[in-house]
Amino acid sequence: MNSGLEVYTSSELVEELTRRGTWVGVVIASVDEARPPITTHHRRFELRFNTETLDIAHVRLLLEGVLTQLPQIEDAAP
């Protein structure tokens, strides 16, 4: 069953989410579309968050917490 979301680009979906005034969160998305076949070699990313609900200090704390949970590059699967 399709939700209809597959017809939108990643950028359009991120834009729709981040423009909502009640949204609290961070999106890290590949600048390049990840349409099939999906590759894992994305090199350019953008960070999006709602500046009305989060300030840069909170975003930084959130990202620092996420980074401590990620494996080191050498340990990560290709």
Steps between C-alpha positions, in 0.01 A plus 500: 500500500645836400468808719546742213819639655719324244409760237670778698871574509692483825536878491123548468432266793760670721362843407145393589611362835723788604251774415250366756500728803448214743787290370789448741790303362802485277522364146833400353437422136717420204512787254496238223176310444510138612273348240556131419751363466585645841869557562678551829756742361328828573752772581294820522239548768284783626381559852148638546317595819223735606662812648173585673511183711875431526797729530850417380620412852233231534571366152869480583429306822270264313756433228780450753284238672434324172870503408597328825266214406639449148779250439835633391559505124731198526225303680214595268375258238567607140 
